[in-house]
Amino acid sequence: MNKQSIYILEDRGIIYIKGDDAFSYLQNIISNDLNKATDTQSCFSYLLTPQGKYLFEFIIIKHKSGYFLDCPKYQIENLYNQLILYRLRSKVEITNLSNEFVVAALSKDNFSEFENINKLGMTIKFREDPVFLDPRCIKLGSRIVINLEKLYLSAKKLNLKISNIEEYYQLSHSLGIPNSDTENFQNKIFGLETNSEELNAIDFKKGCYVGQENTARMKLKEKISRRLYPIKIIEGNIDNDDVIKINNTEIGKIVNNSKFSFGLFKFKDPNFKVDEVFKTDQARIKIIKPFWS
C-alpha cells in the first residue's frame, strides 16, 4: 500500500451500538469474541444465520461507551433491521451514523505506533479518532473512522493524497479478501466457506452465538468441502452462478461476477489445483492465490 495515499471507502457505513447491555447483546449474536474489541484492539466478525450461513460482516471498533460497526454500506439497512430484531428487551441504542462518519484506508507506516508491529486489529487514537490495523490481514494496512470534514484536515496533516478506491480494492482482491459485492453470498454460503476462520471472523472458544452450533459441528467434523477464491478472467465473460469446470468435471461456481470476482470451489476434489486454468461456458479463468494459501 502506497504510504502517500488515503482511500475514502465511500461504500462503507457505520452503525453505532451503545447502552447498558451493549456488550452482552453483541456477544450473544456475533461470531467473534467481543472481548477482543477494546480501546487498543479491534476485531472482525460475522452475523450468521441460525444455520451458520453468511449474512453480514463488519469490523468492530470500541468507541467511547459503545461500538462502531464498520460494514458494507449496501448492507446497512438490512443489518440495522436484523440488529433491531435481536434487541428484544436489551438496553441498547442502535444508530446508523453513516451520514456523520466515513471510513478511510491508509498505510500503517503513517503512524509511529505501528512501526514494526504486526498485531492484527491494534488500535490507536489519531486526534481522538480510532485508527486500527485491519484485523483480517496486515497487508491491508490501517483504517480510520472519522468525521468527513476532519478527514481532509487529517489527510493534509499526514501529507496524504486522496487516491482511487479501486487501487485499494484491487489489493484486497489480490489477497483473497472480498470487500464489496457480497450480496450473492448472503444466506447461500456457509460462513466457513467464505474463509471466515482465515480472516479471523470466528472464535471457536467463545460461547453461544447465532449459527454457532452448526458452525462448530462443521469445523469439528471437517465438513467444509468448498472454499471462496479470488479469480481473474483470462478470456470471455462470467455471470453469477456459472458452473466452473476442470476436465469436464464440475468444480465450483461463480459467486461474484464483479470487477473483483470470486468463485466457490470444491477444494477437496482431486481435480482441484490452485494453479489450473478452469472453464465456464463462456470463459477461461484462473485462481489468484490468496494470502492464506
C-alpha positions as CSV (number, residue, x, y, z in Angstrom):
1,M,0.0,0.0,0.0
2,N,1.3,3.4,-1.0
3,K,2.4,5.4,2.1
4,Q,1.3,8.7,0.4
5,S,-2.2,7.5,-0.4
6,I,-5.5,7.6,1.5
7,Y,-8.6,5.8,0.2
8,I,-12.0,7.1,1.2
9,L,-14.2,3.9,1.4
10,E,-17.4,5.5,0.3
11,D,-19.1,2.2,0.1
12,R,-18.7,1.6,3.8
13,G,-21.1,2.6,6.5
14,I,-21.1,3.0,10.3
15,I,-23.6,1.6,12.8
16,Y,-23.1,2.6,16.5
17,I,-24.3,0.5,19.3
18,K,-24.3,1.7,22.9
19,G,-26.2,1.2,26.2
20,D,-26.0,-0.8,29.4
21,D,-26.4,-4.1,27.6
22,A,-24.3,-3.3,24.5
23,F,-21.6,-5.9,25.3
24,S,-23.8,-8.8,26.2
25,Y,-26.2,-8.1,23.4
26,L,-23.5,-8.2,20.7
27,Q,-21.6,-11.0,22.4
28,N,-24.7,-13.2,22.2
29,I,-25.2,-12.8,18.4
30,I,-21.8,-12.3,16.7
31,S,-19.3,-15.0,15.6
32,N,-16.2,-13.4,17.2
33,D,-15.4,-12.8,20.9
34,L,-16.3,-9.2,21.7
35,N,-13.7,-9.2,24.5
36,K,-11.2,-8.6,21.6
37,A,-12.8,-5.2,20.9
38,T,-11.1,-2.8,23.4
39,D,-9.6,0.7,23.4
40,T,-6.4,-0.8,22.0
41,Q,-7.8,-3.6,19.8
42,S,-10.5,-4.0,17.1
43,C,-11.8,-7.2,15.6
44,F,-13.6,-8.6,12.5
45,S,-16.8,-10.6,12.9
46,Y,-19.8,-12.1,11.1
47,L,-23.5,-12.2,11.9
48,L,-24.6,-15.6,10.6
49,T,-28.0,-17.3,10.1
50,P,-29.1,-19.9,12.6
51,Q,-27.8,-22.5,10.1
52,G,-24.4,-20.9,10.1
53,K,-24.6,-19.2,6.7
54,Y,-23.0,-15.9,5.8
55,L,-25.4,-12.9,6.4
56,F,-23.4,-9.8,7.4
57,E,-19.8,-8.9,8.1
58,F,-18.3,-5.9,10.0
59,I,-15.2,-4.7,11.8
60,I,-15.9,-3.8,15.4
61,I,-14.2,-0.8,17.0
62,K,-14.6,0.2,20.6
63,H,-15.7,3.8,20.8
64,K,-16.5,5.7,24.0
65,S,-19.3,3.8,25.7
66,G,-20.2,1.7,22.7
67,Y,-19.1,0.1,19.5
68,F,-18.7,1.2,15.9
69,L,-19.6,-1.4,13.3
70,D,-17.7,-0.7,10.0
71,C,-19.7,-2.6,7.4
72,P,-20.6,-2.5,3.7
73,K,-23.0,0.4,3.1
74,Y,-25.3,-1.7,0.9
75,Q,-25.9,-3.9,4.0
76,I,-26.7,-1.1,6.4
77,E,-30.4,-1.1,6.2
78,N,-30.8,-4.8,6.4
79,L,-28.1,-5.1,9.1
80,Y,-29.8,-2.4,11.2
81,N,-33.2,-4.2,10.9
82,Q,-31.6,-7.5,11.9
83,L,-29.9,-5.9,14.9
84,I,-33.2,-4.4,16.0
85,L,-34.9,-7.8,15.6
86,Y,-32.3,-9.3,18.0
87,R,-32.5,-6.5,20.5
88,L,-35.7,-7.7,22.3
89,R,-35.5,-6.2,25.8
90,S,-31.8,-5.4,25.8
91,K,-31.0,-1.9,26.9
92,V,-29.1,-0.8,23.8
93,E,-29.3,2.0,21.3
94,I,-28.6,1.2,17.7
95,T,-27.9,4.2,15.4
96,N,-26.9,4.5,11.7
97,L,-24.1,7.1,11.7
98,S,-23.2,6.7,8.0
99,N,-24.0,10.3,7.3
100,E,-21.7,11.5,10.1
101,F,-18.7,9.3,9.8
102,V,-16.6,7.9,6.9
103,V,-14.1,5.1,6.8
104,A,-10.7,5.5,5.1
105,A,-7.8,3.2,4.4
106,L,-4.2,4.2,4.6
107,S,-0.7,2.7,5.1
108,K,0.1,1.7,8.6
109,D,3.5,3.3,8.0
110,N,2.0,6.7,8.6
111,F,1.8,6.1,12.4
112,S,4.9,5.6,14.5
113,E,2.8,3.5,16.9
114,F,2.5,0.8,14.3
115,E,6.2,0.6,13.5
116,N,7.4,-3.0,13.4
117,I,4.0,-4.0,14.7
118,N,2.1,-6.9,13.0
119,K,-0.6,-7.3,15.6
120,L,-3.9,-7.5,13.7
121,G,-6.6,-5.1,15.0
122,M,-4.2,-3.0,17.1
123,T,-6.0,0.3,17.7
124,I,-4.7,3.8,18.5
125,K,-6.1,7.3,18.5
126,F,-5.2,10.0,16.0
127,R,-6.6,13.3,17.0
128,E,-9.3,11.5,19.0
129,D,-10.4,9.3,16.1
130,P,-9.8,5.5,16.1
131,V,-7.1,4.1,13.8
132,F,-6.7,0.4,13.6
133,L,-4.7,-2.2,11.7
134,D,-7.0,-4.3,9.6
135,P,-8.0,-7.3,11.7
136,R,-8.2,-9.6,8.6
137,C,-4.7,-9.1,7.1
138,I,-1.8,-6.9,7.9
139,K,-1.2,-6.2,4.2
140,L,-4.4,-4.2,4.1
141,G,-2.8,-1.5,6.2
142,S,-4.8,0.6,8.6
143,R,-8.2,2.2,8.7
144,I,-9.6,5.3,10.4
145,V,-13.2,6.1,11.3
146,I,-13.6,9.9,11.2
147,N,-15.9,12.8,10.5
148,L,-15.7,13.7,6.8
149,E,-14.6,17.3,7.4
150,K,-11.9,16.2,9.8
151,L,-10.8,13.6,7.3
152,Y,-9.5,16.2,4.9
153,L,-7.7,18.0,7.7
154,S,-6.1,14.8,8.9
155,A,-5.1,13.8,5.3
156,K,-3.4,17.2,5.0
157,K,-1.6,16.8,8.3
158,L,-0.3,13.4,7.3
159,N,0.7,14.7,3.8
160,L,-1.6,12.2,2.1
161,K,-3.4,12.4,-1.2
162,I,-6.9,11.1,-1.9
163,S,-6.4,8.1,-4.2
164,N,-8.6,6.0,-6.4
165,I,-10.6,3.5,-4.3
166,E,-10.1,0.8,-6.9
167,E,-6.4,0.6,-6.1
168,Y,-7.3,-0.4,-2.5
169,Y,-9.9,-3.0,-3.7
170,Q,-7.5,-4.4,-6.2
171,L,-5.1,-5.0,-3.3
172,S,-7.9,-6.6,-1.3
173,H,-8.9,-8.8,-4.2
174,S,-5.3,-9.9,-4.8
175,L,-5.2,-11.0,-1.1
176,G,-8.4,-13.0,-1.4
177,I,-10.5,-10.7,0.7
178,P,-13.9,-9.6,-0.6
179,N,-14.7,-6.1,0.4
180,S,-17.8,-5.3,-1.6
181,D,-20.4,-7.0,-3.8
182,T,-21.0,-9.9,-1.4
183,E,-24.8,-9.9,-1.8
184,N,-24.6,-13.2,-3.6
185,F,-23.0,-14.8,-0.5
186,Q,-25.9,-13.9,1.8
187,N,-27.9,-16.9,3.1
188,K,-26.4,-19.0,0.4
189,I,-22.8,-19.9,1.6
190,F,-21.7,-21.1,5.0
191,G,-19.6,-18.7,6.9
192,L,-16.7,-21.2,7.0
193,E,-16.8,-21.4,3.2
194,T,-16.1,-17.7,2.9
195,N,-12.8,-18.2,4.8
196,S,-14.1,-16.7,8.0
197,E,-11.6,-18.6,10.1
198,E,-8.6,-17.4,7.9
199,L,-10.0,-13.9,8.1
200,N,-10.2,-14.0,11.9
201,A,-14.0,-13.6,12.0
202,I,-14.8,-16.6,14.2
203,D,-13.7,-17.6,17.7
204,F,-14.3,-21.3,18.4
205,K,-13.6,-20.9,22.1
206,K,-16.4,-18.4,22.9
207,G,-19.9,-19.3,24.0
208,C,-23.1,-19.4,22.0
209,Y,-23.9,-17.1,19.2
210,V,-26.3,-17.2,16.2
211,G,-25.2,-20.1,14.0
212,Q,-22.6,-21.4,16.5
213,E,-23.9,-25.0,16.8
214,N,-23.7,-25.8,13.1
215,T,-20.5,-23.8,12.6
216,A,-18.8,-25.7,15.4
217,R,-20.0,-29.1,14.1
218,M,-18.8,-28.4,10.6
219,K,-15.4,-27.4,11.9
220,L,-15.1,-30.4,14.2
221,K,-16.1,-32.9,11.6
222,E,-14.2,-31.2,8.8
223,K,-17.4,-30.9,6.7
224,I,-16.3,-27.9,4.7
225,S,-15.6,-29.0,1.1
226,R,-16.0,-25.7,-0.7
227,R,-13.9,-22.5,-0.4
228,L,-14.0,-19.0,-1.7
229,Y,-11.2,-17.9,-4.0
230,P,-10.5,-14.7,-5.9
231,I,-10.4,-15.3,-9.7
232,K,-9.2,-13.5,-12.8
233,I,-10.6,-13.9,-16.3
234,I,-8.2,-15.0,-18.9
235,E,-10.8,-14.6,-21.7
236,G,-14.5,-14.4,-22.1
237,N,-17.3,-13.3,-19.7
238,I,-18.7,-14.7,-16.5
239,D,-22.1,-14.5,-14.7
240,N,-23.1,-15.3,-11.2
241,D,-23.9,-19.0,-10.7
242,D,-21.9,-20.0,-13.9
243,V,-20.6,-23.5,-13.4
244,I,-16.8,-23.8,-13.2
245,K,-15.3,-27.0,-14.7
246,I,-12.0,-28.7,-15.0
247,N,-11.5,-31.8,-17.2
248,N,-15.3,-31.8,-17.8
249,T,-15.9,-32.1,-14.0
250,E,-17.9,-29.5,-12.2
251,I,-15.5,-28.0,-9.6
252,G,-17.4,-24.9,-8.5
253,K,-19.5,-21.8,-9.4
254,I,-19.1,-18.1,-9.9
255,V,-20.5,-16.3,-6.8
256,N,-19.3,-12.7,-7.7
257,N,-19.1,-11.6,-11.3
258,S,-18.0,-8.0,-10.5
259,K,-14.7,-6.5,-11.5
260,F,-13.2,-8.2,-8.4
261,S,-14.6,-11.6,-9.0
262,F,-14.8,-14.7,-6.7
263,G,-15.6,-18.3,-7.2
264,L,-16.7,-21.0,-4.8
265,F,-14.5,-24.1,-5.4
266,K,-14.7,-27.7,-4.3
267,F,-11.1,-27.6,-3.0
268,K,-11.1,-31.2,-1.7
269,D,-11.9,-32.6,-5.2
270,P,-8.9,-34.5,-6.6
271,N,-9.3,-32.5,-9.8
272,F,-8.8,-29.2,-8.0
273,K,-5.4,-27.4,-8.2
274,V,-4.9,-23.8,-7.5
275,D,-2.6,-23.3,-10.5
276,E,-5.0,-24.8,-13.0
277,V,-6.9,-23.0,-15.8
278,F,-10.7,-23.5,-15.2
279,K,-13.5,-23.1,-17.6
280,T,-17.1,-21.8,-17.6
281,D,-19.4,-22.0,-20.6
282,Q,-18.2,-18.6,-21.8
283,A,-14.8,-18.0,-20.1
284,R,-11.4,-19.3,-19.0
285,I,-10.4,-18.3,-15.5
286,K,-7.5,-18.7,-13.0
287,I,-7.4,-18.5,-9.3
288,I,-5.4,-15.7,-7.7
289,K,-3.6,-17.3,-4.7
290,P,-4.9,-15.7,-1.5
291,F,-2.6,-14.6,1.3
292,W,-3.6,-17.6,3.4
293,S,-3.0,-20.2,0.7
